[in-house]
Amino acid sequence: MMTSRLVWLIVLSFSFAFIVTAAAGPVVSVVACAGVLVYAMAVARRHAARRAEAAEGEAAAAEAKAAAEAVIVEAETVIAAALLRLHKEAGS
C-alpha cells in the first residue's frame, strides 16, 4: 500500500513538473522578450538624448559663428568708412 502511494506520488510529481515546465516555457520567453524590449527602449532614449544634446551644441556653435561673422562685417564696414574719410580728406 505504501509503495503504491509512493509510486503514485512520483508519477504525479513528474506530471506536475512536466506541466509546469511546459507552461513556463512560453511565460519565460514572453518575459525575456519584454525585458529585451524595455532595454532597447531605454537605449533608444539615451541615444535620442545624446542626439538632442549634440544638436543643441551644434545650434549654439552655429549661432556663435553667425554672431562673430556679424561683428566682422560691422568692423569691416567701420574700417571702409574710415578709409573713405581718409581718402576724402587727403583729396581735399
Protein Blocks (a to p, Z undefined) as FASTA:
>chain_A
ZZmmmmmmmmmmmmmmmmmmmmmmmmmmmmmmmmmmmmmmmmmmmmmmmmmmmmmmmmmm
mmmmmmmmmmmmmmmmmmmmmmmmmmmmmmZZ
